[in-house]
Structure formats: structure tokens, C-alpha cells
Amino acid sequence: MSTPQKLRLAIVGGGIGGLTLAVALSHLNLDEFLQVDIYESAFKLNQVGAGIGVLARAMEIVEDLGMAGDFEPLMTPVESPLGAQSPGSRFYFRKSDERNGFPFFDMIMPGGSAMCHRADLQAILLSHVSSFIKCHLNRRLVNYKESKEGIELEFKNGETASCDILVGADGINSVVRKVFLANKQGLDSSSEEAAMNSAPVWSGISVYRGLIDSEVIRRELPNHTALSSPTLYCGKNKHIVAFPISQGKIINIVPFVTDLEKEGSRLHGPATEEANLQDFAHFYAGWEDEAQCLIKNMSNVSRWAIQTVKPLDTHSTDRVFLLGDAAHAMTPHLGSGAGQAIEDAYVFANLLDKLLRQGSRDIQRISNAYTAIRRPIARSFVDASRDQGIRLEFNAPEFDDIKEGDAIAPERLRELGKSLEKGFELPRKCSVRDDLQRALDML
Ligand SMILES: Cc1cc2nc3c(=O)[nH]c(=O)nc-3n(C[C@H](O)[C@H](O)[C@H](O)COP(=O)(O)OP(=O)(O)OC[C@H]3O[C@@H](n4cnc5c(N)ncnc54)[C@H](O)[C@@H]3O)c2cc1C
């Protein structure tokens, strides 16, 4: 009896989502059934020089994929009343848009979380990818065409490749999403209309991303909160996120500036660019010393306009799947965009595993389960992340009377802290393993 040909799976994009999918397929030993190719536009697999938080739900997957041991040395120990088992899980909120800033809430995040350098996360993922998965660099997808025989991928360098299943893990400006939506709407994928329908929208937020050597901060303010704990420095329409990474040697710092009137508009100008201190330091003039110390010591800063993807009716067809930012790019206020990409990858890989081991190749069945389970969860993160940003920057309706630098009564700040804590329940309140089980039960 002849063995059936392997299914050809193409993953477009070798970011956190695409690489997690490669790890999950490796972990499930699917080489017997699958030929897997990753097509990445960059010349080298790279991550922006910044930190990333991997929260409780994604940490379950890290464990299930056998990577927990690799994460341990990267987790930055922070002072925590819960003890050493809960590194990275205490967050301080400060009222910072006045000269005498002060802490107003101390949040414990049970369930564990890792705050690490993106490059370290990428290195771990790569070390868990089996050799049966081939990675092709310098392959920028520009279009794909579906026929009865399969899918033909077209790259910018003129090369083509074919596959039976396509996973678009190509980030916020996903070409796979553009063609996917154009096909569903009967549009020419190269038309202006197709590009407009798929284009992300601006959230009104700009962030300035940078890393600082902790010693620089320690010399200036030895008791600086961000040296030991993730801290959110809050002000009206602005905040700064700072947390230690690389075992405390580096501080990841991200100042945010929000113009809510621009939310939902098209971005004019570049989504990312180099930035100088004079472009943004003035936004924090008058803020407390801890905040100013972070800002003035930032170097090699890049400005990112935070964009989001408009809600999609579905994340998959019978052969094409959207994963991570390609499907549901969100604001970073819950630190969960990458976590959601990781969840997509984990659920998709396990669904495919079950289907193939049942001896079936009916990909439509996976598609139904994937969208049914993953779409509402990802949307709940998109919405909750937006709400969290509104609260963080004193823009919830009950703070309508507040202007930058205004004093706010401690009781109101305490209530705000509690609502921020509640907002952070989503990444930890239910298990991603239960969601996976629900998806598997649908097959
Ligand atoms: C300031 C900030 C802070 C954040 N903090 C956190 C956090 O703490 N925790 C968290 O979970 N998330 C965080 N996020 C969100 C997180 O970075 C993203 O959600 C995550 O990187 C999405 O992963 P992805 O694999 O879907 O996309 P990406 O990481 O964007 O990867 C897409 C890949 O596809 C490649 N690609 C693009 N187009 C093509 C093409 N046409 N052909 C081939 N390849 C292509 C790209 O080169 C890239 O390698 C943050 C985001 C920002 C902006």
C-alpha cells in the first residue's frame, strides 16, 4: 500500500506566532504527515530590541510545549509577597503626571508571567523547531492564488511556491489577510479597494520603545521602582510602562502618548521611525522624577504608531488560516498580543494533529473549530485591552473632570487600581487548555 503524500503547510511570517506554530508542530511530531515551510520576508529572523511580557495563559502553552525550563533563567525575579514562585507578577501603578508622584496601587498577578527580551524569546522558540520544518528567508509574499490543486504563493523576488494549507502569520500588515478578504468579497486582491478593506487603523496611540542599562538608572535613583518591579507611571492621556528584563540588567521602557480623537483613523506617515528625545521628552515635563529619569536616559528610541485590525467575520477558510496580529492586532495595554498569537498557534497545531491522526484531511473541520474557538477569545482581548488603556490614562467616564497634573483623591485612585486589576484578570482567569479541549471536541 502506498503512503499518502504529505500535506504541504506554508507558514507566512516567522515572528512570534509563526515560530510558535513551528514549535507546536515539532512538538507533536507531525513530520510523518506534513511538509512545513516558513516564508519570512526578512533577510534574518529578527525581533525589535524591546521587552515582552508573557502572561499566564501563554505560559501554560510554554509549559505544554516543553519550554518552561528555557524560560526560567530569563524570568526577572521581583520582590513579591507570593514568594519566589511568582517572578514577574507584581505590578505597581503610580500617579506620575505631577512633580510629587506616588504609588496608588500594588497589583499581584498570580499565575506566573515572564518579562523577557524579545530576542531571548525568539532564540528559545528557534531552538525548539525540528529540522523537518524549513525556513526560507527573504521571501516576501505579495499574493496567493487558490485552485483545486492547492494554493500558489507569489513572492516579491519573482519566485513561487505551492502548498495545501496556508497560515498567514505575517503580522499587522498581513498580505495573506488582504488576499483572504479580497477573495471573500470577490475583489481583485491588487485593487485599491482590497488594500483599503484590509488596512489596519490607528488607535491614536504612539509609543516610544527603548531599553536602558539598569546601572544608569541605579546610579541616579538607587531605589527606582522599575529596577525591581514592573511599573506603570500613569497620567492623563499618557503613561509609561517600565519593567526589568534580562535578569534585571536591562529596563524595558515604553512611554505612551494617546490622542483618542484619532482612534480609528487612517495613519498618515510611517508606522515606525527613529525618534529623538526632543520628539517626546516634552510630553512628560512636569512628571515625577522616576518618570523623568527613565525618559531622559532613553537612547536608540523608535516611535511606533499603534494600529489595530478591524474585526474580521472569520479567521479561516477551508485552506487559509490567519494567526496572531494578522487576524487581531490589538493595543498593548494587556500585554497579550503575542500571547494571543501563541494561543492561535497552539490551538491550530493541536486541531491539525487530531485531524491527521484520525486519518482525515478534511481541513474545513479544523477551520470551523479554529474560528469558533479562537475568534471570540481574541476579540475579548482586543476589547479588554482597549478598555484597560482608557482606564490607565484617566480617560474612563468618571475621570472626565481630570486634566493632566490634577490631584486625584486617594479613594478614587484606589477604585481605579481595583478596576485595572480586574482588567488584568482576563489573561489569567481561565485556562487555555480548556479552550483547546472545547476546540478538539468539535472535531
Ligand atoms: C509597544 C508594544 C508592546 C507590546 N508588548 C507586548 C507584551 O508585553 N506581551 C504580548 O503578548 N504582546 C505584546 N505586544 C504585541 C506583540 O508584539 C504582537 O502581538 C506580536 O508580535 C504578534 O506576533 P505575530 O507573529 O502575529 O506578528 P509579528 O511578530 O509582527 O510577525 C510577523 C512576521 O511576518 C513577517 N512578514 C510580514 N509581512 C510578510 C510578508 N508579506 N511575507 C513574509 N513575511 C512577512 C515579518 O517580518 C515578521 O517576522 C506589544 C506590541 C507593542 C507594539
The ligand as a MOL file (V3000), in Angstrom:
LIG
                    3D

  0  0  0     0  0            999 V3000
M  V30 BEGIN CTAB
M  V30 COUNTS 53 58 0 0 0
M  V30 BEGIN ATOM
M  V30 1 C 4.8780 48.5400 22.3090 0
M  V30 2 C 4.3600 47.1340 22.2250 0
M  V30 3 C 4.4540 46.3270 23.3420 0
M  V30 4 C 3.9600 45.0280 23.3040 0
M  V30 5 N 4.0510 44.2590 24.4210 0
M  V30 6 C 3.5480 43.0140 24.4060 0
M  V30 7 C 3.6390 42.1930 25.5710 0
M  V30 8 O 4.1940 42.5790 26.5990 0
M  V30 9 N 3.0960 40.9420 25.5200 0
M  V30 10 C 2.4810 40.4710 24.3940 0
M  V30 11 O 1.9900 39.3240 24.4190 0
M  V30 12 N 2.3950 41.2210 23.2630 0
M  V30 13 C 2.9150 42.4730 23.2390 0
M  V30 14 N 2.8490 43.2290 22.1110 0
M  V30 15 C 2.1880 42.6920 20.9000 0
M  V30 16 C 3.1010 41.7280 20.1530 0
M  V30 17 O 4.3310 42.3260 19.8480 0
M  V30 18 C 2.4320 41.2660 18.8480 0
M  V30 19 O 1.0920 40.9640 19.0770 0
M  V30 20 C 3.1410 40.0190 18.3180 0
M  V30 21 O 4.4570 40.3260 17.9620 0
M  V30 22 C 2.3810 39.4570 17.1210 0
M  V30 23 O 3.0660 38.3350 16.6300 0
M  V30 24 P 2.8280 37.8550 15.1370 0
M  V30 25 O 3.6940 36.6660 14.9500 0
M  V30 26 O 1.3910 37.7570 14.8630 0
M  V30 27 O 3.3440 39.0640 14.2420 0
M  V30 28 P 4.8420 39.6610 14.1190 0
M  V30 29 O 5.5910 39.4420 15.3740 0
M  V30 30 O 4.6430 41.0340 13.6090 0
M  V30 31 O 5.4920 38.7560 12.9990 0
M  V30 32 C 5.1450 38.8500 11.6450 0
M  V30 33 C 6.2970 38.2810 10.8210 0
M  V30 34 O 5.9000 38.2170 9.4680 0
M  V30 35 C 6.9010 38.7590 8.6350 0
M  V30 36 N 6.2070 39.2750 7.4480 0
M  V30 37 C 5.4430 40.3930 7.3630 0
M  V30 38 N 4.9410 40.5100 6.1120 0
M  V30 39 C 5.3930 39.4450 5.4010 0
M  V30 40 C 5.2210 39.0210 4.0560 0
M  V30 41 N 4.4600 39.7150 3.1820 0
M  V30 42 N 5.8310 37.8860 3.6440 0
M  V30 43 C 6.6000 37.1550 4.5120 0
M  V30 44 N 6.8030 37.5240 5.8080 0
M  V30 45 C 6.2060 38.6510 6.2440 0
M  V30 46 C 7.5590 39.8420 9.4900 0
M  V30 47 O 8.8650 40.1280 9.0420 0
M  V30 48 C 7.5450 39.1790 10.8640 0
M  V30 49 O 8.6720 38.3750 11.0740 0
M  V30 50 C 3.3530 44.5300 22.1110 0
M  V30 51 C 3.2970 45.3280 20.9700 0
M  V30 52 C 3.7980 46.6180 21.0230 0
M  V30 53 C 3.7250 47.4650 19.7780 0
M  V30 END ATOM
M  V30 BEGIN BOND
M  V30 1 1 1 2
M  V30 2 1 2 3
M  V30 3 2 2 52
M  V30 4 2 3 4
M  V30 5 1 4 5
M  V30 6 1 4 50
M  V30 7 2 5 6
M  V30 8 1 6 7
M  V30 9 1 6 13
M  V30 10 2 7 8
M  V30 11 1 7 9
M  V30 12 1 9 10
M  V30 13 2 10 11
M  V30 14 1 10 12
M  V30 15 2 12 13
M  V30 16 1 13 14
M  V30 17 1 14 15
M  V30 18 1 14 50
M  V30 19 1 15 16
M  V30 20 1 16 17
M  V30 21 1 16 18
M  V30 22 1 18 19
M  V30 23 1 18 20
M  V30 24 1 20 21
M  V30 25 1 20 22
M  V30 26 1 22 23
M  V30 27 1 23 24
M  V30 28 2 24 25
M  V30 29 1 24 26
M  V30 30 1 24 27
M  V30 31 1 27 28
M  V30 32 2 28 29
M  V30 33 1 28 30
M  V30 34 1 28 31
M  V30 35 1 31 32
M  V30 36 1 32 33
M  V30 37 1 33 34
M  V30 38 1 33 48
M  V30 39 1 34 35
M  V30 40 1 35 36
M  V30 41 1 35 46
M  V30 42 1 36 37
M  V30 43 1 36 45
M  V30 44 2 37 38
M  V30 45 1 38 39
M  V30 46 1 39 40
M  V30 47 2 39 45
M  V30 48 1 40 41
M  V30 49 2 40 42
M  V30 50 1 42 43
M  V30 51 2 43 44
M  V30 52 1 44 45
M  V30 53 1 46 47
M  V30 54 1 46 48
M  V30 55 1 48 49
M  V30 56 2 50 51
M  V30 57 1 51 52
M  V30 58 1 52 53
M  V30 END BOND
M  V30 END CTAB
M  END
